[in-house]
């Protein structure tokens, strides 16, 4: 009888398996297969049917076939590098088995003369004779060969035969796990067990059967495991009791009255969500998610002022110094003169830095703007009550929780992200947080007009740029590569810079990833101060920097970018009141998908709609930023295809939270899906 509840077997080292030595284990680890459980999710892509036995006279060239033959004669050449050959027959014809780099003794052992042998392999033809070269499937016991073998996406160094042996061994030894789901959940998936469904997952008849009960149940398992962790972290944070921030609406109204636009209803709702959290006795852990140019920063600054007036300090962290400076400059315009706030910059003199550090420690400075440096150990806040992190969609669950802890119990946390993502993905990526969404754009902002242009129409684009520069506008010109590549037919930023500099001498700047941070900041500042008319750049400009005078963005090889990335780039223009334009340039030989992407972008300025379409076209793992974020991709679940399962898991989590159900029953689930450590470490 199989060992019940022994999920330790599934989490065991790969060397526990027969046939897996150190070399095979190292090969698998390169494919991020670290234990037996990981191997279960390397799914078959197709299969080879070796059950159909053919006669030699019916063989097809280039096809894998199974035959029963009788070896008649060995041909072992005495000349080096020539293969060993065995002449074989059945009642309908002849075939040669060819062996390169094989010893005579080995060939005699596996193909004894005048015995019936079953072999399987790809059939070829040489000088009018059938042959099979280095057949791996050879046996006198036909039952060992006449099977259906799965084909997996293999890594170099592991044969299909070895891989199938390993997988079949695991499936035979699967432990029987106590079911973690309630009866009503199991009923949805036809009441079969986890073990039965895992076996079905590897059944060749079920390859890519994504709509089946077994596939959906296993996808639901990993969604629920992820949601359980998020729920536990949320509950833990809600349990932290803090001193509430007491403030009136006067501070708000002072800022709002200074704005030359009225807040959108989404901004007002988000501000209300944040204020409720700040006023409550439970710690805030909230994401403010908004489309590019939707006005998240104003909401964050208004809430900051409230926290400052209630006697607490505020820290606003941005990914780059120029973005931190931009937020600081906006605060200068909006905040009353009696509020003491500073910018902590790497460019600040040492004496200035010391003054700011001291001011934070003795509570003379009420708010600080800066990059991640503001959270260095040496910086001590007297009474930090609010942390705002801008554009940090690359933070994972663990990093966010550590950040929340750093501020102490009385410190509320707001993360801002200008990467609109579909709701199902938000539930997965930011499920540990409360979420406020700003979709509307301020009424004074005009939608960016988007055009597509063939590359051979470059002269038209240049004439348009000349006209824009004459009117005092600035232009972003984006290229995918830093230097020319022989493999990829893209225009590089360096080549484009040289080309444009000849047409617009001394008016063009170049920015790319190989330029150091200090020089980048200097170039961006000069562009911001209108020292240049054109900024040629790689995609590093996509972070939310505000250039109100930049009215045109030209994106070369637009078909090579994802939709969400194109939308983020387009969001760099149209930040002022003038009409802005985005020109997507491409070659004539576009793929169907590339044409779809360009048309979607031309017809929509809604980042949430665009990200939904992007996810349908490319898959959620490729959405802007998330592949590099350390956020674990689901093995089976897909936020677009399995939307119903995400909503079902969300409903189940609400039930668990409402009824205060002990999550011990999900111990095996959390352990298997690599979530238990997060809960143990953090909750």
N, C-alpha and C positions, 0 to 999 in steps of 0.2 A: 504494500500500500504506500502511496506517495505521502511524503511528509506534509501534514496540514500546517498552513500558516508559515512555512519556512521560506519567507521571502528573502532570507539571507542568501539562499542559493542564487537567486536572481541578481543580487548585488555583488556576487562573488567575483573575484579576479578571473580573467579569461583563462589563465593557466589551469583552472580547476577542470577545464574541459579536456577530454581525450583528443589528442591530435593538435592541440594548441600549445606550441612551445614558445620560447622567448621571441624568436624571429617573427612568427605569425602574430603574436600579441603586439609587437612594436608596429607592424604593418597596420593592424586594425586601429591602434591608438592614434595613428596619423589621420585616420578617418573619424576621430572623436568617438571611437567605440572603446569605452573604458571598463565595462563589465558585461556580464551575460545579458542583463536586461536591455542594454543599449543595442545589442545585436538583434533583438526581436523587432526593432523598428527599421532595420535595413530591409525594405520590402522587395519582393521579386518584381522584376520589370517585364519578364516574359518567361516562357518555359520551353523545354525540349522534351518532346514525347518520344521516349525510347521503347514504348510498349508495342509499336507496330513493327513486326519482323518482316523484312523484305527478302525476296530472292535476288540473287546476283543479276539475273537477266532484267529485273525491273528497276535497278538502281538509277538514281538521278544525280548528275554531276553537281557538286557544290551544295548538296543537301546533307544534313546529319541524318544517318539512317542506321538501323539495327539489323544485323544479319547473323545467321548461324552458319559457320564455315568449318571445314576440316583442313588443317595444315598438312601439306604433302611434302614440301621440300624447303630446306634452308639454303640461302645463298649468303655466305659470309665472306665478303671480299677481303683480299689481303692488302689492298691499296688503302692507305689512310684517307680519312674524310669521306669515303664512300659509305652509303647507308647499308645496314643489314636488311635483307629482303626475305620474306617468307611467302612462298606460293601456296595459295589456299583455293579450295573449291567448295561449291555445293552442287546439287544435282542439275543446276541450270547454267553454270559458268565458272569463270576463274576470277580471282582478285589477289593482288599483292598487298601484304602488310609491310610498310616501310618503317624502319627505326633508325633515327639519327642518334649518335652518342649513346648507344645501348650496348652492353656487353652480350657476348654470345650466350653465356649461361642464363642471363635474365630472359632473353628471347626464347630459349629452349624451355625454360620453366613455365612461361605464361602461354606459349603456343606449342604444346607437345604434339608431335606428329600423329596423324590418324585418329585424333580425338575430336569430338564435336565441341566447338568453342563459340560462345556468343560474344560478338564485338559490336561497338557502336562508335561512330565517328563521321567526319565529313568525307564524302566520296569525291575523289578526283580522278583524272584520266591522264595517263602517261604513255605515249606511243601506242595508243589504241587499247590499252589495258586499264581496267579499273584498279584503283589503289586507295588505301587509307594510310595516312602518315601519322606516326606516333599516336595510335589510338589509346586513350586513357581508360576507356571502359572495355575490359577484357576479362571474361570469367567462364569457367566450365559450368557454373551455376547461373543459369539464365535469369533466375528470379532476382539476382543482385543487380542486374542491368536493366531488365524490362520494366522500367519505372518512368514516371513523369518527373523530370528534374527542373527545378526553378532556375532561372537565370537572374543573378543579382548584379547590381552595379559594383563590380569587383575592383579591388585595388591591386596594383601590380605586385606579384609575388604570391597570390593566393589563387588556386585553380577553382573552377566551378565545382569540380568533384569534391575538393576539400571543404569548400564553403557549405555545400549541401549537407555533407556529413556532420559538420558542426551544428548547423541549424536544426537538423533532424534529431540530433542528440539532445539539444536543449528542449525541443518540443516534447520528446519522450519523457523528459525528467521534470517537466513543469510542476511545481508544488501546487497543491490544492489550497487556495486562499479563501478565508472566510469572507463572504460577500460584504461589501461596505455600503452598498446602496439599499434604500428602502424598496419594499415590494412594488410600490406604484411607479418608481423609476425603472425597475427591472422589467416591468410589464411593457413599458415603452419600447424596450429592446428585445422583446420576445423571450424574456425570462432565462436566457442562457448565461452560463458562468463566464468569468473573465478568461479562464483557461481554454474553454471551448472556442471563445471568440479569437484568442491568440492563434490557436491552431488553424482556424478558418482564414485568418489574415494571411497565412503562408500557404494556403491551399492554392495550387496553380489555377484552379477553376475560378478563383475569386480575385484574380489580379485586377487592380484598379476598379474594384466594385465599391466605389465610394458611397453609394446610396444604401448599402446593405445595413442591416441591424448591427452586425458584428463591428463594422467599421465605425458606425456612429457611436456605439457604446464606448469603444476605446478612445474615440476623439473626445467624447463627453468626460471620460475619466480625467484626461489631462487638463481640460478646461476647468473642471471642478477643483482639481488639485491646486491649480494656479489661483483660482478665486478664493479658496479656503485660506491660503497664505495672506492674500490681500485683506480678507475679512478679519483675520486674527490681528494683523498689524493695525487696521482701522480701529478695532475694539480696544486694543492696548492703548492707542493714542487717545481715544475718547475717555478712557478711564483716568488719564492724567489730569489731576485737578490743578488749575492755575488761578492766578489773580486776574479777574476780568479787567479789560481796559474800559474805563469809564470816560466817555466823551460826549459832547453835544454835537448837533449838526452844524454849529456855527463855522467851525474850521472848514468843513466841506463846502459850505455855501460861499465862503470867501474865495476859495479856489475856483469853483464852478462859475462864479460871476466874472472872473478874469478871462475865461475861455471865449474865443471868438466863434464858438459853435455850441450847440446844445448836446448834452450826452444822449446817446441812443438808448432805446429801452433795454437792450442787452447789457449796456454798460451800467445802467441804473440797477438792473436785477443782480448783476455780478457784484456791484458795490454793496448792495443790500446783503447778499450772501456772506461777503467778507466781514461786514460790520457785525452781523449776528454772531459770527464765530469769534470775533475779537471781543465782543461784549460778554460772551458766555464764559462759564467756569471750566469748559473743556478746551483742550488744546486744539488749535486749528492746524490742519494739514490739508491744504487745498491747492488744486491746479486751476489756474486761469488760462484757459485755452482760447485762442482767438485767431482769426484769419489775419493774413498780413495786412497791416494798416487799419486794423479794426479799433485801435485805441486802448490797448491793454495797459500801456505805461501810465496813462492819465489815471486810470482806475487804481493802479498800484500806488501812485504818488498821493492821491486823495486819501486813501486808507492809511498811508504812512503818516500823514499830517495828524490824523486822528490819534494814532498811537503815540506820537510825540507829545501831543497836548494832554494825553492821559498820564504822562510822566515816564514813559519807557523810551528806550533807544531803538533805532531801526538800522538795519544793514541791507543795502541793495547790491547784489552781486551780478555782474554781467560777464559774458564770456571773453570780451575784448575790452581794452582800455578805451578805445574810441566810443564804444557803445556806453560804457560807464560814464564817460565825459558827457555824452549826449543827454543821458538821463539827469546828470548833475546840472547841466545848462538849463534843462526844462524846469527843474526844481527851482533854480535861481529866478526864473521868470514868474513862477507861480507861488512860491512859499512866502509868507510874511517875513519881514526883515528881522523879527525877533527870534526866528528859528535858526539854530546854529548847526549847519551841516557842512561836510567836507568831502573832497575827492581824494582818496588815497591812491596815488599813482606811482608807477615805477620810475617816472620821470621826476617825481618830487625830490627836492633836496633832502639830505639826511636829517637836517635840523627840522625841516617841515614835517617829515615822517614821524620824528620823535614827538613833535608837538601834538600831532593828530592822535598818536598812540596814547599819549598821556591824557589828552582831552577825552578820549573814549573811556579810559580807566577811571577818571575822576568825575565822569558824567557832565563835563562841560560841553561835549559835542553830542548832539541829539540824533544825528543821522550821518551815516557814512556811505559813500558810493565807491565802488572799486571792482577789481576782478577777484578770483578765488583767494588772492593774497590777503583779503580782509578777514579770512578765517584761519590765519596762521596762529600757531600756539602762543606766540609772544603778544598777540593782540588780545587784550582782556577788556570786555565790556562791563561797565558798572551795573547796567540794568537792561540788558538786551531783551526786547519784548517782541520783535518782529523781524523775520528774515525773508527777503524777497530775492528769488533767484530767477534771472531772465535767461531765456533760450537754453535751458538745460534739459532738453529732451533726451540727452544721452546718459542721464543718471538712471541707474537701475534701482530696484526696490531697496536693496541693501544700502546703497549710497544715500538714498533719500532718508531712510530711517536714521542712519548715523548723523546726518545733517540735522534732523529734527532733535535728536538727543543732545547735540552739541550746544544748542541754544538754551538748554535747560527747560524745566517744566513750564515756566511762565512765558516761553518764547513761541509765538505762533509762526507758522511757515506757509509762504505762498510761492508756488512755482509758476512761472509763466512760459508758455510755449506758443510759437507762431507756426507750428506744424500741425495744420488741421488733419485729423485722422478720423476714420469712420467710428461710429459708436462702439461696435464690437471690439475694435482694436483698442479704443480708449478703456473699455472694461478690462482688457487684458493687461495693458501696459501701465495704466494709472489706477487700477482697481483698489490700490491701498489708500487712495486719496479721495476727498470730495472734489467734485469737478464743477466749475462754472464756465460757460461757453459764451463767447462774443462772436456772433456771426455777422451782424450788421456793420456796415462801414459808416463813418461820420458823413452827414448829409452834404458837407462842403467838399467832399472828395469825388472827383469824376472817375468813372471806370476807365481803366487803361484799354485803349484800342489795340487789338492784336492783329497783325498782318503776317502772311507767309510770303516768302520771296525766294525764287530760285537763285542759286549762287551766281549763275551767269548774268544776273541782273544787278550786279554789284554797283554799276555806274548810277543806277536809279537811287540806290541806298546812299551813295556818297553825296549825290545832289540834295537828297533829303536832309542829310547831316549838315551840309553847308548852310542850308536854309535855317535849321534849328540853332546852329552856332551864331548865325547873324542876329537871331532873335534873343540871344543871351542865354540859351539853354545848354545844358551839359548832357553828355552821352556816355552810357556804359556800353562797351563792346566785349562780349563774352566769348571765349574760345575754350574748347574742351581740353586741349593739351598744352603743356609748357613748351615743348620743342617738337619739331617734325618727327613723325614716326613712320618708318617704312611699312609697318604692318597695318596701321590705322590711317585711313585717308581723311584726316581732319586738318583743318587749318590750325596752326599753332599760334599761341598768343604772341610769341616773339616775332614771328614772320609778319603777323598782322600789325604789330606795333611799328615795325620798320616801314611797312607799306603805307600806313596812315600818317606816319611822321613826315613822309615825303610830301603828302598832300596838305597836311596841317602842321607845318614846322613849329616846334616848341609848344604845341598845344595838346600833346598826347603824353599820357603817363602809362606805365606798365606795372601790373601787379600780378604776382603768381606765388604759388606755395613755397618756392625755393628762396624767396626774399625773406630775410629775418624780420621778426616781429616789430622791432624798432623802426626799420625802414618802411614796413607796411603802414604803420601808424602815421608816419611822416607823409607818405604819398596820399593816404586817405584824407588827412587833414588839409593838405594842399588842394586836393580836389574839392573838398568841402568849402574851402575858402576861395574857390573859382580861379586858382592859379592854372588849372588845366581845363580844357573843354571836353576832352575824351579820355576815359579811363579804360584801357584794354586790360582785361582780367580773365583769370580762370574763375571757377565757381566759388572762390573764397569770399566773394562779395555778398553771398546769399544771406548771411546773418543780418538781423534786423536793424541795420544802420540807416539813419534818416538823412537823405540828401535831397532837400526840398527843391533844389534847382536842377536836379537830374530828371529830365523829361522823356528821354528815349533810352531804351535798352535794345541792343541788337545781339541776338544769340546765334552764333554759327553752329552748323551741324545740329540743329535743334532736334532732329530725329534721334540723336544719340543720348538725349537726356530723358529721364522719367518725367511724367506729368507733374508730380508734386514738386520736383526740383525746378521745372520750368516756371511753375506758378510762384515759387519762392523768389526766383530770380526776377520775374516780372514785377513782384512786389517792391523791388528796389526803386521803381519810378512811380510817379503819380502821388508823391507824398505831399506835394504842394497843392495849389488851387488851379494850376494850368492843366490843360488836356495833355495826357501822356500817351506815348506809343511804345509798343513792343513789336519788334520785327524778328520773326523766326526764319532763319535762312537754312536752306537744305538743297541737296542734290536732287536730280530728277528721279533717280531709281529708288524711290521710297518703298518700304515694306508696307503691308496692309495695316499692321499695328501702328507704325510711325504716322501714317496718314490719319488714323483714328485719333492718336494723341494730339496731333496738331489741330484737327477740327474741333476736338473737345475744348482745347484751350482758346481757340478763336471764338467759340460760342459761349464760354462761361468765365466769370470772374469769381465764382464761389469756390473757395478752397476746400470746403467739406465735400462738395459734389465732385470736385476734381480728384480728391484723394480716394474717394469711393471708386471712381472709374479707374484710377491708377492701380488700385489694389486688384480690381477685376482683371486688368491687363497684365500685371507683373507679379502679383502675389504680395502678401503683406510683409514678408521678410525683406523685400527690396524697397519699401517705402522710405522716403528721405530720412536718413539718419538712423533708422531703427536697426538696420543690418549691422552697423558698426557699434551699436550702443551697448552690446553685452546683454541685451534683452533676449532671452532664449526663444528661438523659434519653436512653435509647436511641431511635434513629430507628425501628427495626423490632422489635427483640427485646423480649419481654415475659416477666418472671420467672415469671409463672403459666402462660401458654400455652406457653412454650418451655423449661420446666424441663429437658427431655431435652437441649436444646442447651447449657444452662448446665453440666450435669453432664458432657457430652461435652467442653466446653472445659476444664473443671477437670481431666479425665483427661489431655487433651492437654498442659496446662501441667505436670502432674506428670511426664509423659514427657520434656518439654523440659528440666525441671529435673534429673531423674534421669540422663538421657543427656548432659546438658550441651550441648544442641544450640545452635548459634550462631543468634541471632535475626536475623542480617542478611537471611536469606531472607524475613523478614516486614517488611522496610523499607518497601515500598510500602503494605502494609496499615496500618502504624502511621502513616505520613505522611498517607494519605488520611483515616483516622479521627481525625486531629487528636491523636494520642498521642505522636508522635515528639518533639515539643518538650519534653514532660514528661520523657521518658527522657533527652534530651540535657541538659536543665537540671539534672536531679536525680540522675542515675546515672552 
